[in-house]
Amino acid sequence: MTTLKATIGFATDKGIKDENEDFVGAIIPNEPQLTHKGIVAAIADGMSGSDAGKLASQSCVGSFLNDYFSTPDSWSVKQAGQKVLSATNSWLYSQGQSRYQSTKGMVSTLSIIVLKSTTAHIFHIGDSRIYRLRKGNFEQITRDHRVWASRDKHYLNRAMGIEPRLEVDYKSLPLEKDDLFVMTTDGIHDFIDDKTLKKLLGESAGLTSLAEKILKQAKANNSDDNLTCQLFRVDSLPEAKEDEILRRHANLPFPPPLQPGMILDGYRIEAELHASKRTQIYRVLDTHTNIKVILKTPSLLYDDDTLFIEHFLHEEWAGKRIDHKNVVKVINPDRRKSCIYYVTEYLPGQTLRAWINTYPKADINETRKIIEQIARGLRAFHRKEMLHQDLKPENVMIAQDGTAKIIDFGSVKIAGIAEIAPLALGDEENILGTLNYTAPEYHTGQRGTVKSDLYSLAVITYEMLNGALPFSQDMPEKPSQGFLTGLRYAPSFHHNPMVPTWIDGALKKATSISPQFRYDELSEFIYDLNHPNPSFMRAEDNIPLLQRNPLRFWQGLSAILIIVNLVLLYLIASKM
């Protein structure tokens, strides 16, 4: 099995200047970070004339190499890189202002390559450069952030630490074996043209020797700046659609059929709580700790299905990376597994489905309490750059103390894993979630977003308040775009006249068929569930009272009729 491998070489020199304000670095980590985070190389050039250019370049490279590998491995490279760069930029800018009272205090260029799986991710700020040599084709893949004031003078219009808000060039490129990336500061590329640079790279030598030759040539061409060159060659690539980290337990056997009283790796089976054709869920006693937990096992029907195994391991991997009171906790094993399974905390209580059946058309305040908790749990997924994709009442537990917890990870989309290789998650139902709760965009082949999970949460909210679903008909198994376009939202007053129009307005917006018309954030939806939105209040005026509140209409009409009858009786009596 091939893996990602690369060779790195570099050379740096202060040149004719008193000190070297360039900085360069790279990390080739061991597993699992090699798969989950990739290989990183960076180059920086402290801005000449700044008060602390050397410290700035060192900080840029050092902080990225350290902090990037500390970001959640569920994050995409883009998300992780931009978060680290924004934090570093804020620190550089604040230091420049406080210590040097200048926007030129701590300023540096920065160019970064992250190799992950079969993709190169490029981050770039300033006028350092990254080139790529592939099969004789030599090209610059970054653009210089320079503004020319005259024929001979230029200045940087983008750099680390120069402004409080950072704008980063980002791109991703597919990798090929033997790709050679060349990273240079302007002391190199301002004094060596591309043709000469390509010729030098064609010489037979180690990467460090080649980097030294490039520096020597730039010096010979009268370079008047610091000189740094880093070379980064791809030696091998992992096979597509392979994730050895997720599948590290795939060689373990499936567990045997389990019965109450049996013991598996120290877990005593007490009862089977749920069984489907794909999985079984047991309440067990951990004999090592004397604590009740949940044990989930795959069905023997799929013991030769590698995609199913991958999917099952994916569930455990996702669950271990969420630590939040509104998400069920997946327990890290403290013992060697003899077969494939995973363990979660045990939650005495009932599913939200059972709760809805017990409390149809629930109290608004009670509904808010539960929905707000689910939203907090969803945000824990979203902060890790995960999408749940299958939120429904069956996948939420209401504990005995009233705490709501999301309990299923079977359809979670993880950005960081998707970059390694998209998991083929079995059948379509597992990808799309559950009909009636799945966001419409999934049905038409679009990628899900935070708005997709929001849609599912809004459908649950609607059902809790109204005892029905927001559209007049159930979703067919494979709804077409035409079918989805034709769906019409059923206002809450059709089912429950006690739901205020402004709450119904929030539900209608959150369940919009098109994602562009939904809320951008979960917090916006939750806010509108608790605070009357004036735009939804104005909409109420356009709805006839008979439709929005039939009870109040008939009460008012009855009162009018009584008054009219009393007046008529009075008139009749006065004439007699």
SEMARKE-476402 format. One record per atom (N, C-alpha, C, O): x, y, z. Coordinates in pm, whole numbers, plus 50000, padded with zeros to 5 digits. Layout:
N
XYZ...
# end
This chain:
576
500834988050000500005000050000500875012550000501675014550092500755020949900501535033149893500975043849985499785044250012501875052450032501495063450119502075076450063502865076349969501675087550123502195100450083503635101750133503905100550252504545104150039505955106150073506495118149996506115120449881507365125650059507965137249995509385139250043509745134950153510185145749960511555149449995511665164649994511135171249905512355170050094512465184550109513945188450121514715181650188514315199350056515635205050068515545220250064514645225650001516455227150131516405241750131517795247550151518725240850193517885260450120519085268150146518675282550171517735287450108519355289350262519055303250292520335310650327521265304650381520385323550296521595331450317521195346150331520275350750264521895353450417521585367550436522005376250318521555387650306522875370750230523335378550116524185390250158525045388850246523965401950097524765413650127524245421350248524865431050291523115417150303522515424250415523145419850547523815409550555522915427850651523495425250782522895413250852523585406350927521615410550830520975398950891519955392950796519485399550704519625380350820518695373150735517285374350792517005368950899516415381250721515025382850763514095372850696512875373350717514655363650616513875352550561513775341450665514605340450756512755333150651512645321350736511935310450658511045313150578512345297950682511815286750607511675274750700512445273350795510705265950672510515254250756509565244250692508815247750601509605232050739508735221450687508605210550792509505208650875507495203450789507245192050877506645180650797505655182350725507255168850809506675156450758506305148150881507175141750939505035148150922504645141451047504535126351030504515121150919504445119651142504145105451143502625103451141501875113051156502195091151123500765087951132500305089151277501085086451368499065093151300498005095351202497975109151137497195111651045498845118351186498795131951133499185132650986498725141650914500015123550940500395123550799499155122250711499045129050609498225113750749497005111950673496005123050700495415128450606495815126550825494755135950861495125150550838494245158650811496405154050849496815167950835497745170350716497715181150657498565160350680499405161750563500805166750595501195167850711501565169750488502935175050496502875190050470502145194650382503665197750547503595212350538504975218150513505955214050576505055227650422506265235350397505885250050388504855253450330506725258750445506405273050447507665281250426508765276950460507495293150370508585302450348508075316550373506955319750334508875324950437508465338450471509635348050453510795344150464509305360350426510295370950404509855383150483508905389950445510555385950595510255397750673510435410350591511435411850520509495419250600509485431150514510665440350546510835444550661511465443350446512575452550462512065466250505511115471550448512705471850604512265484850653511295484050768511025494150833510745472250796509875470850913510755469851037511945466851029510145472451151510905472851274511315459151324512315457951395510595448951289510885435451338510575425051230509855415451254511145427251111510875418250999511355404051026510675394450988512515402651090513055389451119512135381751215511825370151191511725388251321510815381851417509475378551351508875368251382509015387251262507745385051194507795372551107506875364351112508865370951027508965359150940509085346351021508485336250987509865346751130509995335051216508655331351280508305319651291507925341551323506625339251386505625333351288504855324451323505635338251165504705333251063504905318451036503955310651040506145314651009506435300650978506275291851101505635281351095506845296351213506785288251335505385285951386505035274751423504565296451388503205294951439502375285851350501575277951399502545286951217501755278451130502155263851146501295255151156503455261051148503905247151160503455240951292503165229051299503405249151397502985243951527501465243151539500915232851578500785254051504499355255151531498495247151433497445242051471498925246051308498145238651210497915224251255496805219051241498935217951309498815204051352498035202651482497735191451524497705213751545496885213351666495405215651637494585214351728495065218951515493655220851480492945207451472493595197151451491615207251488490885194451480491125187351348491085193651242491365174351354491605167151229490325164951150490365159551039489185169051205487945169051127487865181151035487075181150940488665191551061488625203550978489265201050842490195192950831488785207850741489435207950612490745215750622490925223650715491635213550528492895221150525492615236150513493255244150581491675239850429491345253950410490865260250540491325271050577489955253650610489445258850736490565260150838490705270550902491355249450854492425249650953493465260350920493875267851007493875260850793494885270450753494445284850772495205293050823493235287950731492755301650742492565305850888492815317350922492135296650974491985299851116493345303151178493475313051251494355294951148495685297251203496275310251150496855318051226496125312651022496685324750962496005337251016496675347351041494705336851036493985348551090494455351651231494665363251267494635341151312495105343251449496515348951451496815357951529497385343551365498765348451358498815362851311499565370951364498005366051212497965379651160497505389551267498075400351280496485385751343495985394651450497075397251553497235408451600497825386851587498905388451684500005397551629500475406551699500425395351504501455403651443501025418351437501805427351468499785420551398499295434351387499255441151523499695452551537498725434051623498635440051757500025442851815500235453151879500965433751791502335435951838502965447851767503665455851830502725448951639503265460251565502735473451616503465483351621501455473551653500855485851704501315489151846501615500651877501365479051933501655481452074503145483152102503545491552183503975474952035505405475352063506175485151977507175490952019505685487051854506435495451760505645507551712506155515751635504385508751757503535520151719503565522751569503625534151523503505511551492503605512951348502955501151280502985489851330502355503851161501815492951079502925485251012502675474950950504145490151022505295483250966506105476251075507255472451053505505474451190506235468851304506635454451284507815451151293505675445551256505935431351236505185426851111504025422851118505875427450999505255424850869506105414850792507325415650791505425405250727506155394950653505275389350542504055389150553505915384650436505225376450338505105362350394505795358950490504265354150336504145340350378503525332050267502455335450216504185321250230503655311850131503765297750189504795293950245502695290150174502595277050240502065266750141501185269550060502625254750150502095243050078501725232650182502515229350270500505227350171500095215850250499755204550153498845205850071500485193650162500185181750083499355172150167499835167050269498115169650127497245160550199496605151150099495955155450004496785138250122496275128050030496835130549891498045129849871495995133549796496435135649658496255150049612496125152649493496235159349709495965173349678497005182449743497425180149856497405192849669498245203449724497365215449756496615220149670497455220349878496715232149922497695243749938498695242550009497415254749872498325266149869497705277949943496575281749915498455283650038498105296250104499205306350072500395303250079498785318550037499795328049991499405342350026498275346650001500385349750085500225363950115501565370550088502575366850148501605380349998502835387649974503465384549840502775380849745504795385849832505475383849705506555373149710507395372449620506555364649813507295352149800506565343949693505425347049660507215333849640506595326549530506635311549549507485306149621505675304949483505665290449471505535287049323504625291649255506465278949274506435273849138506175258749143506355252349247505765253349030505635238849017506275234348886506015239948779507125224148896507725217648780507085203948765507245195348851506375201848655505695189148630505945184948485505515191448390506655173948472506915168148339507445178648241506985179448127508395186448286509025196448202508315209748193508845219248136507105210548248506335223048245506575230548376506235225648484507145242448365507495250448482506585262748487506535270548391505845264648599504915275748608504845281248750504995273848847504615294248759504385300748887502925298748925502035301748845502655293849046501285290949087500765300649193499645299149240501565310449231501095321349315501235334349238501945334949138500555344649284500695357749222501245367649324500905367149442502095376549276502735386249363501745396949406501045402749323501695399549534500855410349587501695423049595502045427849703501995428349479502815440349466502065451249392501245448449305502345463549429501875475249356503105483149313503935486849397503225485749185504385493049133504115507949135503225512949067504915514949215504795529549223505495536349106505095547149063506515530049055507245534848938507895522848872507675511448913508695525448771509345514448699510295506848789510495494848771510865513648885511885507448969511445505149113512145498349188510295510449153509885509349291508525502549302507625504949221508385494049403507115487349430506955485649580507915486849656505745482749620505475479949761504435468949771503675466349678504425462449887503465451649910502095457449941501975466550022501075452349877499705456349913499005445749997497885447850042499685434450019499185424250110500355417550179501345413950116500235415850309501275409050386500725405450523499715411050566501375396250591501015392750727501375404250821502495409250818500415408550904500655418651005500485432950960500665442051041500155435250834500085448850784498715455150809498605467350821497655446750818496305451450845495625441950943496005430250951494635446651018493955437651114493165426551046493025415651102492655429250927491915418950853492795412950746493435420250670492845399750740493745392750649492985387250528491925381150543493535389550411493005383750288494065374250232495175378450199493725361550222494665351150183494265345350049493085342450026495235343549960495005335949837495055321049872496025316349931494005313849835493975299449859493595292349730492705296749658494265281349703493875272749593494275258449624495185256049704493595248949561493965234849575494245229249436493565232449338495275220749429495715215249302495895200149315496425195549416495455192349217495705177849222497195174949209497905181749134497665165049282499075161349281499335149949184498465141749156500545149749135501065138549059502425134749114503165143249164502735122149104504055117449148505145125149074505015127748954506205128749143507365135949092507115150949072507985157849020505945155949111505765170549113506855176749200507135171949310507465187549150508485194649227508005208949249507795216449154507825212649376507415226149412508655234149453509495229349529508735246249404509865255049430509355267349502508475274349450509885270249621509465281549703510645291149715511735287049754510435303749681511535313449681511095326749741509915330249737512055334049797511845347949834512335356849720512975351949626512045369849728512335378549613513825380649589514215385249481514665377249687516095377749664516555367349563517655368249508515715357349539515975347149437515285350849306515945353149205513935351449309513215352449180513275366149114512935367448997513695376449188513895389449124515215390049047515465399448973516055379649066517385379849004517665367448920518755366048864516705358348910516815346748823515525345448744514455344248805515585345748613514375344348534513895329848534514645320748571512665327848493512055314548499512805304348414512945292748453513295308748299514015299548210515275294248276515545282248271516045303148340517265298948408516955290148528517635280148554515905293848601515505286048719515115271948679515485262248746514365270648571513975257448522515205249248482515275237348510516175255748417517385248848375518165243548495518655232348492518265251548599518975247348719518285235348785518945226348837516955235348784516205224448846516375211348770516155200648826516755212148645516955200248564518255193148590518475182148539519145199248669520425193048698520245181348794519365181448880521075171448780521015159448864521745162148995522975162648999520985163649100521565166149232520465164749337519275164849305520885163449463519915163249571519235176849584519745186849534518095177149651517315189449658518055200549733517985212149694518755197049839519515207149911520625212949824520865225049825521295204349748522355209049657521775218049549522385228149512520595214449496519955222749395519605236449453519785246649386519085236649576518725249249640519965258149657519895270249638521085251949694522325259549711522825265049577523335276249572522675257349470523065262149337522215274049293522715283449231520935273549326520035284649291520455297149366520485308049308520775295849496521255307349572522545312949512522695325149500523455304249475524735308449417524515316349288525185326349263523555311649206523275318449080522685332349106523045341949038521785333449203521195346449235522255356249286522225368049252523185351249367524285359749413525125364449296525515376049289525415355149204526195358649086525505369149002526145376848930524155369449011523375379248936523155392149016522275400148985523995393849121523995406249201522735408249285522255419549298522195397449340521055398749432521445407649549522515405949608520575417149584520845426549692519945424249813519725433349893519435412149826518485409149933518845395749997519725388649949518135392450107518255378950161517805368850056516975371949970518365356750062518075346649961517625333650028518335328450115516475328549990515975315950043515265308149934514485313749856515545295149930514895286249834514585273049903515455267249967513375268349891512975255349944512345247049832511485251949758512805234449819512335225249717511575213849784511965208949889510495209749720509525200749782509065190949674508265194749587509545178549677509225168849572508295157749624508505152249732507265154649544506325143949577506895130649528507045128549408507215121849621507835109049585506805098049562507015089349477505715098249636504645088349616503345093949672503355102749758502245088849620500915093249661500115081449713500295070249667499215083949808498355073049855497355069249748497005077349663496925056949752495915052449658494605059749684494245062049800493915063349580492625070249593491625061549667491615049349654490785068149744489685061749816490155052049923489465042449955491325054549976491805046450085492075055350205492735065650194491565051450317491825058450441492205048050545491355042250612493495045950559493975035550647493685038450793493565029250874493555051350828493295054650966491885050351006491705044351112490905053250923489545048950953489415033850952488625028151027490205027250866490025013050848491055004750925491284993050892491655010651026492705003651098492184991351172492964982251202490894991051203490324979551271489544970451176488874961151219489644973251046488854965750951489244951050947488464942750899490424947550994490854933750995490334926151115490524913951124489674932951208489084926151322487814918951280487134923251186487484907951347486244900851312485014908351361485114917151447483854904851307482594909751359482284902551490482684890951505481614908851582481254901951705480204891151680479424892351585480184880851761479164870351745477804875451793477744885951857476724868651763475414872251819475494872751971475984863352034475024883552030475164885652174473834883652244472774887552194473904877452361472724874852443472964880052584474104880752628471894883752656472054888152795472854878052877472614865952870473794883152953474654874753035476014872252974476964869353047476144873352842477434871452776478354883252807477884894252833479684880752805480674891252830481574892552708482114882652659481734904852660482594907952545483594918552588483204929952615484844915052594485914924352632485624931752762485954943452776485004924952856484694930952985483344937852993483004943353097482574937552885481244943452882480204932152894480104923652806479424932253003478394922253022477084926852959476574937652991476554918952869475324922452798474144921352894473934910952956473354932452906472164932352990470894931352908469974924052945470824938652797469604938352716469884943752577470734952552560469164938652479469214944252344468164955152337466984952552359468584967452306467674978752302467114981252162465994986252148467894977852060467464980451923468234971351829469404968451851467554966951725468214958751624467614961951488466404962951473468484963451389468074965251250468914955651167469734948151220468704956051036469484947250950470944951550943471794943950896471254963950991472614969150981473364968951114474574966451115472684971651224473374972751352472514967351466471304965451452473184965051579472494961651704473014970851814474184974551817472104974351905472464983052017472094975852147470964971352165473074975052238472884967952364473164977252482474044985852477472414975252589472784981052718473674970852787473314959252803474864975552828475834966352887476384972353015476284984353039476964963753096477654967953218479144966353197479614955353168479884977253212481334976553205481834970753337481814977453439482284958453334482704951753457483984957553514484314954953630484734965353435485944971853484485624983953571486364987053664484514990853539484155003153611482825002153684482495010853764482074991553656480734989653712479775000753669478885004653745479955005853547479105016353491478365010853369478945003753287477075014253359476295010153243476635018953123476715031153134476835012653008477125019752884476345013152771475685002952791476445019252652475805013952532476885008152441477925014352420476634996352388477554989852295476834988052162475764982052156477444993252056476864992351922477714983151836478934984851829477084973451772477794963651691477254963451549476074966351527478104959851452477614958451315476944944851295477254935251366476044944251200475344931751172476244922151096477014926251009476144909351129476914898951061476574898050913477334892450834475424903450875475024903250734476014910750645476044908550524476824919650706477724928150630479194925250659480044933950637479494913450707480874910650746481844909950629483064909950651481354909250506482224909350389482054921950306482514922650191481404932050363481144944550292482114955250343481904960950450483184957850268484204967350312483664981450325484094988850413482724985350238482154998650246481345000350374481395010850438480614990050412479854990650536480784991750656480524999550748481864983950655482834984450764483424998450776483555003850886483765004150663484305017650659483305027550719483665036550795482055025850682480995034450731480855033250883480715043350951480895021150935480745018951078481895025251156481685031651259483105023551106484265029651170484205044851163484665051851253483625049851055483415064251036482545069851148482815080751198481505062551189480635066951297481425069051426481305079351491482235059151462483005060051585484005071651577484165079151673484665072951465485665083451447485045097151468485605105651538483875099351408483185112251421482775114851565482985125751618482195104651629481705106251765482795109651865482565117351958483975104051848485085106551940485565120951935486225125552028485245127951828485745141551811484765152151856485035164051842483625147951909482635157351962482565155552113482305144652163482795166252185482685166152330481765177552371482205188952388480485174352387479495184652418478355178352496478005166752472477785185652588476745180052674475475176652600474645169052650475295182252479474095179252400474365169452285473585168552191475465162252294475815151652200476255139552281477055140752373475715127852247476085115852320477595113752312478195115752207478185109652422479635108252430480055094352386479605084352441480935093752285481555081152245482775079052333483635087852343482865067552396483905064852496485145059152428485085049452352486285065452458487555060052409487875047252483487875046952606488155036552409488375023652475489655023752559490675029352520489575017452674490745016052760491285001752757492054997652844490844994152654491254980252640491284976552492490624982852409492054966452462492174961952325490874955052282490314946852356490394958552163489174952552110489474939052047490494937251980488574929652070488694916552006487884915851877488034906451799487004925851855486164926151735485684940451713486044949451789484884942451609484444955851572483194959751650482174952851644483274970851723482144976851794482604990351845483784993651836481684998051899482095009851974481115012252089479995006952090481555020452185480845022152312480505036852332481325045652306479275039552379478855052952413478305053252555478065042752615478115065352607477475066552737476035061452731475415061652625475525056952844474145052252855473265063652902473585070353000472165065952832471265077052862469875071752897469075069252807469565070053025468195066553061467245077753020467495089453049466185074352954465245084352906464445079152789464175067152782464075087752698463285084052581463735091952460464335102652473463455086752343463765094152221462815105952208461735106152268463225115652130462345127052102461075122352031460015128452048461165111751953459975106351888458955102051992457775105151980459415094752095458515090352202457955102452277456795102552316458795112552297458355124752365457265131752286456265136052343457435132852154456425139052068455115131352074454035137352077455205118152074453995109952082453265112152215452035111552221454035114852321453435117252453452865131352463451835133452528453525140952399453105155052407452845160552267453625168852220451795156252200451495161852067451115176552078450475180752174451515184351978451305198851979451785204552112451015209952191453085203052133453705206052262453655220852296453485229452209453815223652425453915237352474455085244452406456145238552385454875257052371455895264552298457185265852378458275264052323457085268852507458285270552588459065257452603460295257452597458355246352620459025233452630459695229852498460795224352497459025233052388459625230552257460905238552239461925233352194460855251352277462055259752266463215253852345464335253452295462955249352468464025243952552464735232352483465965231552484463955223452423464535211752358465275215752230466395211352206464645224152148465235228152021466525235952042467495234151967466555244452143467785251952171468915242652210470065245152173468635232052283469665222352319470165214752196471365212752180469245210652109469655203751988470525212851901471505208451842470135225651895470915235251816472335236551871473285237451794472465236652004473815237452063474625224952028475825225952001473975213352028474655201151987475095201651841476195197451807474215206851754474565208151613475745217551593476625214951510475765228451669476885237851656478205231251694479245234951640478175221551786479395214251820479905206451699481105205551677478975200751619479365194251494479955204551397481005202351338479255215651382479655225451281480995231851314481765235251224481295233551444482615239051481483745229651442484865234151418483465216851435484435206851390484375204851239485015195651187483645213151170483425212251026482815198650989483255192050895481805194951064481015182951038479565186951015479075196551074478885179550929477445180750910476795167950959477285157050928475705169051034475055157051085474345149450974474545137350961473535156050894472865151150773471715141450798471055137550702471455137550921470325128450945469665131651079469435122751161469375144451100468715148651223467215145751212466565150151118466685138451309465275134851314464945131451459465855129451539463655130751495463295128051635463855114851689464145113751808464025105051604464575092151648466055093051686466555084451758466745103451638468175104951665468475115251773469585120451782467475118151855467645127051969467085120052093465955115052091467875119752200467415114252327467085125552423467795135552430465995123752497465635132652606465925125152736465195115952772466995129052804467375122252928466355125053038465505133753024466465117653147465515119053257465565132953320464575137453378466715139653310466815153153366466415164053267466555175953295465905159953148465455169453048466495173552945466195181152854467715168452960468775171852865468535164852731468275152852727468625172452623468485166852489469865164152432470765172552440470045152152374471335148352318471155141852181470305133152163471965146052086472015139651955472785126551970473865126252030472225115551918472785102451951473295094451832473785083351851473215099551712473585091551596474615098751511474545110951493475585091151458476645096751374476745089751239477735091251168475725082151205475805073551088475925080650955476435074850859475465092950946475505100150818476345112750824476245121350736477165113950929477955126150947478945128050833479645118650794478985140150779479955143950676481085151650744480845161850809482305146750728483485152550791484365158550684484885151350599484545171550687485295178350582486715173150571487215170750460487375171250686488755166650683488915152750625489905149950558487965143850650488015130350594487645130450447488225123050367486685138850410486295139750270487465143950182487525140250065488405151850238489585155850163490525144150136491185143650032490585134850231491445123250215490925114450104491655110950011489655111050112488955103450010487505102450051487225097950163486565106349967485165105450003484785091050035485035081849957484165089350151483735075950187482525071950106481585079750090482535060150056481365054849988480435049050093480565037450130479525056950138478725053250254477535044450218476385048450234477815032950173476755023250151475705027750054476005031649941474485027350098473395030550008472975045050019473465052450104472075048849934471665062749921470975067850046471125079550082470225059150114469485063550231470425068750338470125078650404471575062250355472525066650455473175079850417473535087650506473345082550290473915095150246472915106450266473275117250313471685103850231470675114350231469965116150363469285126350381470085106950453469345108150577467975101950565467805091550502466995108350624465655102750632464655111750560464625123850581463865105650475462845113150404461995121350500461785117350614461515132750454460725142650527461565151450618461145162650648462725146950663463595155050747464855159450673465565168450718465135153250559466335156350483466135169050402465095170750338467105177850403467035190150327466875187250178467515178150126466025194750108465735191849967466965191549877466985184049779467995199349908469165199949820469875186449810470505183549708469785178249915470405164949906469735156449797470405148749728468425157949783467685149949686468055153349542467875145049453468565165349521468925169549385470415168949361470915174649263471145162049450472565159849430473465171249471474655170949438472945181449543473765192449588474475188849718474045180049791475565195749745476295193749870475565200449984474975211149969475605193850098474985199550215475825210450278477035211150257475165219050356475815229650430475185230250569474325222250604475635239950647475015242350778473505244650763472735240750850473105250750652471685253350627470885240350610469675240250632471555229750571470875216950554470485211150690469365206250707471395211650786471075207350922470015216550984469155211851059470075229350952469065238851001467675234850953466715235251029467575230950826466285226650770465705215250853464535215550890466525205150881466045193550957465585197651096464565192851144466335206551161465955211351293464615218751288463795217351378464405226651184463165234151170461975224751148460885227151201462175214251070461105204451048460715197951181459525196251209461695194451263461415188651394460635198651480459685194851547461045211251478460355221551556458895222751513457995223251597458675223051383457325223751329456485211851376455335213551416457075200051370456345188051409456005188251558454905184251596456935192851641456675193351785455515202751817454705199751905455435213951747454395223851775453065220351712452015223351769453095213951596451875212151517451395197851503450285195451455452205188151545451805174251529451715169851385451035160151355452405176951295452405173851152453695178951091454485185451158453905175850963455075180450891454735192950811453565195250780455725201050777455445214350720454885214550579454415224950533454915203250508454365203050374453185193450368453085184150448452315195750276451025188750274451125174150237450135166950248452295169450192452445155650151453815150450187454775158050200453915137250203455195131050232456095131550110455635131949996457375131550136458355131150028458375117349965458375107350036458375116649832458595103649769460045099349788460865107349834460355087249755461705082149778462765090049703463835092649757462495093849581463425101649501462705113649440462355113349322462475124049518461735135549466462505142949358463715144949369461805146849254462415154349145462465169149180461835173549276463235176749102463305191149122461925197349104461555206449179461175192549005459825197648982458915195249101458135203949139459005183249159458185180149276458525189449392457635194849457459825191449416460265199949526459825214349505459395220949600459915219149383459515232849353458025234949378457595245849416457245224449356455805225349372455305224049515454115226049540456185220849609455775219349748455335232749806455955243049778454295232549886453785244649948453745243050100453205233350153454325252750167454365252650313452965254150371452185262550326452645245850470451345246550536451475254950663452135250550757450885266750669451015275150788450555267850914449685259250909451165271451025450875264751151449415265651192448895256651258448735276651155447335278051197446425267251136445305265251182446915260251032446145248950980446065237551080445135229551076447055236751169447145225651264446985230051409446365223151489447575241751442447595246151581447465261351585448465268351567446265266651608446065281251610446795288151725446865300451727447325280551822448035286551935449465290451900450115297351979449965286251783451315290051741451275304251686450575306751588452015313651746452005327451696452505328351552453335320351509451995338051480452375339651340453865342351325454475337951228454455349651420455885352751408456755340351426457825339551366456315330851507457035318151518456855310151389457805304051339455645310351336455415303451210456255309651098456715302551008456445322751102457295329251003458725324251008459365322250905459235322051130460575316651146460645302351092461635298651028459625294451118459585280651069459535280350916460215272250852458725289150859458605289550713459945293150648460325287150547460635302850706461925306950650462955295750663463705293150569462995289150776463995278750801463755266250718464685258450695462505263950673462185252250591462025255650443461425248050368462565266850402462495270650261463115259650175464155254050211462485256650062463005246349973464395250149922465275241649913464595262749889465895267449842466735272049961466275280350039467965266949976468815270950089469075285850097469275291150207469085292749984469415306949984468405315350061468715326550101467195310050081466165317550151466075313950300465275319750373466895304450345466905300750486467815310050566468525318350510467785308450697468725315350783470145310850751470375299550708471085319850773472485316350752473065308550870473955300350852472545311150989473095304951108471975299351196470855304351195472295288951271471335283251365470915293651467469745294051506471835301951512471535311851616470455321651571469675326351653470405324951442469395334051391468015327851403467055334551442467915315051370466645307951382466185307251527465025309951557467105303751617466755302751759466315316351812465375317051892466975326951771466605340351816465175343751773464395348851853464825340751649463485343951599462405335151661461235338751659462785323551714461815315451787461475321551923460445318351981462355330251972462175336152105461815350852102461345356252202462035357451989461785371851980460975374751854461395371051744459835381351869459005384351751459755392451646460235403451674459855387151528460495394151417459475403451353458425398951307459765416451348458785425951294458295422451153457135424751120459175416851070458765413550934457725402450933456835402350848457835393151028456825382551038455545387851102454455382951071455665397651188454485403751250453685411251146452455410751147454365418251054453665425450948452945415950854451875419150802453535404350833452905394550746451585389650804450675385650731451485390050938450265385551004449065394050963447945388950956449285406750937448185415650902447535411950769446385415350744448295404850684447775401050553446995387950554446435383950452446965381350670446255368650682444905371250747444845376950856443815367150685442505369050746442435362650884443005351950907441745369450976441635364451113441035350451116441425342351201440095347351025439485334051021440525323150998440385312051050441585326250920442625316550892443685315851002444095305051043444125327551047445235327251142444795323751284445595318451361443495326651320443015323251454441515320951448440735329851484441105309151402439665306451387438905307851517437765312651516439485303951631438805304751759438465319251793437345322451831439495327951777439265342051807438235347951711437435356451751438225343651584437265348651486435845345351528434965353951532435625332451561434275328351597433845334051731432665337051751434795335751825434465342251951434035356751927433055361451984434775363651842434425377451811433105378551739432285387151769432895369451642431635369551568430465366651660429415372951648430615357251752429545353951847429215365751936428055368651965430305372751979430075384452064429305395151989428405401452045429645397251862428935407251781427475403351764426585411751776427225390651735425855386051717425035387451844423855390851839425675384751959424955386352086424565400952107423435403952147425515409852078425235424152094424115428452000423205435752039424205423851875423165427451778421815422351825420815429551816421775410051875420505404451923419965412252043418765414552054420875416352132420435424152248419865437552205418845442252257420555443752107420055456552056418675454751993417785462952016418495444151914417205441651850416125439151954415015444251941416445431452058415475428952163415075441752234413905443952269416105450552255415825463352320414885471852235413945477952285415175472152103414345480152013412925474752007411955482352009412825461552002411485455551998410735458452126409545461952124411435457152239410785459552369410375474052385409355476852447411155483252332410845497552348409645501652266408985511552298409325494252160408185497452075406895491152125405805494852081406995482152214405785475552266405165483952375404135480052431
# end
